[in-house]
Amino acid sequence: MPVDPEALVERIRATPRTPGGDRRLVALLRRDGAAYRGLSTADAEWVRGHVLAAFQHRPATPMVVAAVREELRTSQNPTVLAAAARVVRGLPDADAWAPLLDAAAGRLSIGDQYVDFDDTAEPRRTAKEELALPLGGEAAAHCCHASAAVTAGEAVRLSLCPGALGPVIVEDQAGARAPLVDLLRPRPSVVAFFYTRCMNPAKCSLTVTRLAGVAARLRGAGNVLALSYDGDFDTPPRLAAFGGDRGFPFGETARLARCTAGWAALKRQFALDVGYGEATVNAHGRDVFLVSPDLTAEAVDPELLASPEDVAERLRPLETEQTSSTG
């Protein structure tokens, strides 16, 4: 049974400003948690906005700052963007965030609305008004948090388990099926996740468009694999059409694919940041990984895909490691 979003938001607002309370809220930034299960997309975004807003007067940990940065890059939701703006105003380097705030405001040219975080200390504003407020003014009020880390955080590395991934079968845009480990073993890989029903052009559509550029640059020197969050819907013809519309150069080392067996294991192994409503995805991040042939995966900033040269540079050491281990 889905969580009652209004009751959940009341619990978020009542969470004490203690280390334990802060940890509980950080856990709610993960979209794959039970709190989001079964919610509609609108409710999931509304809840996430209130989670972010709760950090306006709390320590900005690396995970919080990374979440705020990603929402300002991609979100179209007024509640989420207004909350992100509130967090930014309390950061020591708030002025450096001005370009992201301006870009986010531009995406709200049509969808702006008043946002209510039940905060009597703040006047009622629209999301664009929150994004446009002067920066740096709240830093002194947050001096007790000055020691909190506010950088993007360290790289997250995962050791993928061959045994757990063994049953995972993927089917590409041409209908060819293969065990995922067989696709990852021969050479370094760029693995990203998307789905064709995504309504946010700054997420899945942009990811696949950028992957097309990466695949063209690598020319077979590494795998480029885009895997669907929505495998039941994303049949091979839909994958082929979605990639074709974005100039994706399909081939032996460049595929769009869906999981036909073992999705739960795949989701756990990559710790995917995706939640589901009753019918399809209700919220997701931009999950992008560099995977070496020994199945070590590194979660990377999705913006890395904007620079195919940088992706190639990051993959080169993985190829060298492969050569050394087999030489």
C-alpha positions as CSV (number, residue, x, y, z in Angstrom):
1,M,0.0,0.0,0.0
2,P,1.5,3.4,-1.0
3,V,2.6,5.7,1.8
4,D,0.3,8.7,2.5
5,P,2.4,11.6,1.1
6,E,0.8,14.2,3.4
7,A,1.6,12.1,6.5
8,L,5.1,11.6,5.2
9,V,5.7,15.3,4.7
10,E,4.4,16.0,8.3
11,R,7.0,13.5,9.6
12,I,9.7,15.2,7.5
13,R,8.8,18.6,9.0
14,A,8.8,17.1,12.5
15,T,12.2,15.4,12.2
16,P,14.4,16.8,14.9
17,R,17.6,18.7,14.1
18,T,19.9,16.1,15.5
19,P,22.5,13.9,13.8
20,G,20.1,11.0,13.9
21,G,17.3,13.1,12.4
22,D,19.7,14.4,9.7
23,R,20.7,10.9,8.8
24,R,17.0,9.8,8.4
25,L,16.4,12.7,6.0
26,V,19.5,12.0,4.0
27,A,18.2,8.4,3.6
28,L,15.0,9.9,2.1
29,L,17.0,11.4,-0.7
30,R,17.2,8.0,-2.3
31,R,14.3,7.5,-4.7
32,D,14.4,3.7,-4.4
33,G,13.4,3.8,-0.7
34,A,10.1,2.4,0.6
35,A,8.8,6.0,1.2
36,Y,8.4,6.5,-2.5
37,R,7.0,3.1,-3.4
38,G,3.7,3.3,-5.2
39,L,3.5,7.1,-5.2
40,S,2.5,9.1,-8.3
41,T,5.3,11.1,-10.0
42,A,3.7,14.4,-8.7
43,D,3.5,13.1,-5.1
44,A,7.1,11.7,-5.2
45,E,8.4,15.1,-6.4
46,W,6.4,16.9,-3.7
47,V,7.8,14.7,-1.0
48,R,11.4,15.1,-2.3
49,G,11.0,18.8,-2.3
50,H,10.1,18.8,1.3
51,V,13.1,16.5,2.1
52,L,15.4,19.0,0.4
53,A,13.7,22.0,2.1
54,A,14.4,20.4,5.5
55,F,18.1,20.9,4.9
56,Q,17.8,24.7,4.7
57,H,18.9,24.9,8.3
58,R,20.8,21.6,8.6
59,P,24.4,20.5,7.7
60,A,24.9,20.3,4.0
61,T,26.6,16.9,3.6
62,P,28.1,15.9,0.2
63,M,25.1,13.8,-0.6
64,V,22.8,16.7,0.0
65,V,24.8,19.1,-2.1
66,A,25.1,16.6,-4.9
67,A,21.3,16.1,-4.8
68,V,20.7,19.9,-4.9
69,R,23.2,20.3,-7.8
70,E,21.5,17.6,-9.8
71,E,18.0,19.0,-9.2
72,L,19.1,22.4,-10.3
73,R,20.5,20.9,-13.5
74,T,17.5,18.8,-14.4
75,S,14.3,19.3,-12.4
76,Q,11.2,20.9,-13.7
77,N,9.3,20.7,-10.5
78,P,8.6,24.0,-8.6
79,T,8.6,22.5,-5.1
80,V,12.0,20.7,-5.7
81,L,13.6,23.8,-7.3
82,A,12.4,26.1,-4.6
83,A,13.7,23.8,-1.9
84,A,17.1,23.5,-3.7
85,A,17.3,27.3,-3.9
86,R,16.8,27.5,-0.1
87,V,19.6,25.1,0.6
88,V,22.0,26.9,-1.8
89,R,21.4,30.2,0.0
90,G,22.9,28.8,3.2
91,L,26.1,27.4,1.5
92,P,29.4,29.2,2.0
93,D,30.0,29.2,-1.8
94,A,26.4,30.2,-2.6
95,D,27.5,32.9,-5.2
96,A,29.1,30.2,-7.3
97,W,25.7,28.5,-7.8
98,A,24.2,31.5,-9.7
99,P,24.4,30.0,-13.2
100,L,22.6,26.8,-12.0
101,L,19.9,28.9,-10.3
102,D,19.4,31.0,-13.4
103,A,19.1,27.9,-15.6
104,A,16.6,26.3,-13.3
105,A,14.5,29.5,-13.3
106,G,14.5,29.4,-17.1
107,R,12.9,26.0,-17.1
108,L,10.0,27.4,-15.0
109,S,9.0,30.0,-17.6
110,I,5.6,28.2,-17.9
111,G,5.3,26.0,-14.8
112,D,6.0,28.4,-12.0
113,Q,3.7,28.3,-8.9
114,Y,3.6,29.3,-5.2
115,V,5.3,26.8,-2.9
116,D,4.5,26.2,0.7
117,F,7.0,24.6,3.1
118,D,4.9,25.6,6.2
119,D,7.7,27.9,7.3
120,T,6.3,30.9,9.2
121,A,9.8,32.5,9.2
122,E,9.7,32.8,5.3
123,P,7.1,34.8,3.3
124,R,5.2,32.8,0.7
125,R,7.0,32.9,-2.7
126,T,6.8,31.2,-6.1
127,A,9.6,28.9,-7.1
128,K,11.1,31.5,-9.5
129,E,11.1,34.0,-6.7
130,E,13.0,31.6,-4.5
131,L,15.5,31.0,-7.3
132,A,16.0,34.7,-7.8
133,L,16.6,35.7,-4.2
134,P,20.1,37.3,-3.4
135,L,22.8,34.7,-2.6
136,G,25.1,34.7,0.3
137,G,22.8,36.4,2.8
138,E,22.1,33.4,4.9
139,A,25.7,32.1,5.3
140,A,26.2,33.9,8.7
141,A,23.0,32.3,10.0
142,H,24.5,28.9,9.2
143,C,27.9,29.4,10.8
144,C,27.4,26.4,13.0
145,H,27.4,24.3,9.8
146,A,30.5,25.9,8.3
147,S,32.5,22.7,8.9
148,A,30.1,20.6,6.8
149,A,31.5,19.4,3.5
150,V,29.9,21.0,0.6
151,T,31.8,19.6,-2.4
152,A,30.5,17.0,-4.7
153,G,31.9,14.2,-2.6
154,E,34.2,11.3,-3.3
155,A,33.6,8.9,-6.1
156,V,31.4,5.9,-5.3
157,R,33.0,2.6,-6.4
158,L,31.1,-0.6,-6.5
159,S,32.4,-4.2,-6.8
160,L,29.9,-5.9,-9.0
161,C,29.4,-9.5,-8.1
162,P,29.7,-11.9,-11.1
163,G,27.5,-14.4,-9.3
164,A,24.7,-11.9,-8.6
165,L,24.9,-10.5,-12.2
166,G,25.1,-14.0,-13.8
167,P,21.3,-14.4,-14.1
168,V,20.9,-10.9,-15.6
169,I,19.9,-11.1,-19.2
170,V,19.5,-8.0,-21.4
171,E,17.9,-7.6,-24.8
172,D,19.1,-4.8,-27.1
173,Q,17.3,-2.7,-29.7
174,A,17.8,-5.4,-32.3
175,G,16.3,-8.1,-30.2
176,A,19.6,-9.8,-29.4
177,R,19.8,-11.3,-25.9
178,A,23.0,-11.8,-23.8
179,P,24.1,-12.1,-20.2
180,L,25.0,-8.7,-19.0
181,V,28.4,-9.9,-17.7
182,D,29.3,-11.1,-21.2
183,L,28.8,-7.6,-22.5
184,L,30.9,-6.0,-19.7
185,R,33.8,-8.4,-19.7
186,P,35.6,-7.8,-23.0
187,R,36.4,-4.0,-22.6
188,P,35.8,-1.0,-20.4
189,S,32.2,0.2,-20.5
190,V,30.1,3.3,-20.0
191,V,26.8,2.2,-18.5
192,A,23.9,4.6,-18.1
193,F,20.2,4.2,-17.3
194,F,17.2,5.8,-18.9
195,Y,13.6,5.0,-20.0
196,T,11.7,6.1,-23.1
197,R,8.6,7.4,-21.2
198,C,10.7,9.9,-19.3
199,M,9.0,13.3,-19.6
200,N,12.0,15.4,-18.6
201,P,14.2,16.3,-21.6
202,A,17.1,17.2,-19.3
203,K,17.3,13.6,-18.1
204,C,16.8,10.5,-20.3
205,S,16.7,12.2,-23.6
206,L,19.8,14.2,-22.9
207,T,21.6,11.2,-21.5
208,V,21.1,9.1,-24.6
209,T,21.9,12.0,-26.9
210,R,25.2,12.5,-25.1
211,L,25.9,8.8,-25.1
212,A,25.6,8.9,-28.9
213,G,28.5,11.4,-28.9
214,V,30.5,9.2,-26.5
215,A,29.9,6.1,-28.7
216,A,31.0,8.1,-31.8
217,R,34.2,9.2,-30.0
218,L,35.1,5.8,-28.6
219,R,34.6,3.9,-32.0
220,G,34.6,0.5,-30.3
221,A,37.4,1.3,-27.8
222,G,34.8,0.9,-25.1
223,N,31.3,-0.4,-24.7
224,V,28.5,2.2,-24.5
225,L,25.4,0.6,-22.9
226,A,22.2,2.4,-22.0
227,L,19.8,0.2,-19.9
228,S,16.2,0.9,-19.4
229,Y,14.6,1.4,-16.0
230,D,11.3,0.4,-17.6
231,G,12.1,-3.0,-19.3
232,D,8.5,-4.2,-19.6
233,F,7.5,-1.2,-21.7
234,D,10.8,-0.5,-23.5
235,T,10.6,-3.2,-26.2
236,P,13.3,-3.5,-28.9
237,P,11.3,-1.4,-31.4
238,R,10.9,1.4,-28.8
239,L,14.5,1.3,-27.9
240,A,15.5,1.5,-31.6
241,A,13.2,4.4,-32.2
242,F,14.3,6.3,-29.2
243,G,18.0,5.9,-30.0
244,G,17.6,6.5,-33.7
245,D,15.8,9.8,-33.0
246,R,18.9,10.9,-31.0
247,G,21.5,9.8,-33.4
248,F,22.7,6.8,-31.4
249,P,25.2,4.8,-33.5
250,F,24.0,1.3,-32.8
251,G,26.6,-1.5,-33.2
252,E,28.4,-4.3,-31.4
253,T,29.8,-1.9,-28.7
254,A,26.9,0.6,-28.7
255,R,23.5,-0.6,-27.5
256,L,20.3,0.4,-25.9
257,A,18.9,-2.5,-24.0
258,R,16.3,-3.7,-21.5
259,C,16.6,-6.3,-18.8
260,T,14.5,-9.4,-19.5
261,A,15.7,-11.4,-16.4
262,G,17.3,-10.5,-13.1
263,W,16.2,-6.8,-12.9
264,A,16.1,-6.9,-9.1
265,A,19.7,-8.1,-8.9
266,L,20.8,-5.5,-11.4
267,K,19.1,-2.7,-9.5
268,R,20.8,-3.8,-6.3
269,Q,24.2,-4.3,-7.8
270,F,24.3,-0.8,-9.2
271,A,22.3,0.7,-6.3
272,L,20.1,2.5,-8.8
273,D,18.4,5.7,-7.7
274,V,15.0,5.0,-9.1
275,G,11.5,4.6,-7.6
276,Y,8.3,3.2,-9.0
277,G,4.6,4.1,-8.8
278,E,1.8,1.8,-9.6
279,A,2.4,1.7,-13.3
280,T,5.9,3.0,-14.1
281,V,8.9,5.0,-12.8
282,N,7.8,7.8,-10.5
283,A,11.2,9.4,-9.8
284,H,14.8,8.8,-10.8
285,G,18.2,10.3,-10.8
286,R,20.8,10.0,-13.6
287,D,22.7,6.9,-13.0
288,V,26.0,6.7,-15.0
289,F,28.9,4.4,-14.4
290,L,32.3,3.5,-15.8
291,V,32.8,-0.2,-15.5
292,S,36.1,-2.0,-15.9
293,P,36.4,-5.6,-17.3
294,D,36.9,-6.9,-13.8
295,L,33.4,-5.6,-12.9
296,T,34.6,-2.7,-10.8
297,A,32.1,0.1,-11.3
298,E,32.5,3.8,-10.5
299,A,29.5,6.1,-10.3
300,V,30.3,9.3,-12.1
301,D,28.9,12.8,-12.5
302,P,26.3,12.5,-15.3
303,E,27.7,15.7,-16.8
304,L,30.8,13.8,-17.7
305,L,28.9,12.5,-20.7
306,A,28.9,16.1,-22.1
307,S,32.6,15.7,-22.9
308,P,33.3,12.5,-24.9
309,E,37.0,13.3,-24.8
310,D,37.0,13.2,-21.0
311,V,35.0,10.0,-21.0
312,A,37.7,8.4,-23.3
313,E,40.4,9.7,-21.0
314,R,38.7,8.1,-18.0
315,L,38.3,4.8,-19.7
316,R,41.9,4.6,-21.0
317,P,43.4,3.4,-17.6
318,L,40.7,0.7,-17.4
319,E,41.8,-0.6,-20.8
320,T,45.4,-0.5,-19.7
321,E,44.5,-2.5,-16.6
322,Q,42.7,-5.1,-18.7
323,T,45.8,-5.4,-21.0
324,S,48.1,-5.8,-17.9
325,S,45.9,-8.4,-16.3
326,T,45.7,-10.6,-19.5
327,G,49.2,-10.0,-20.8
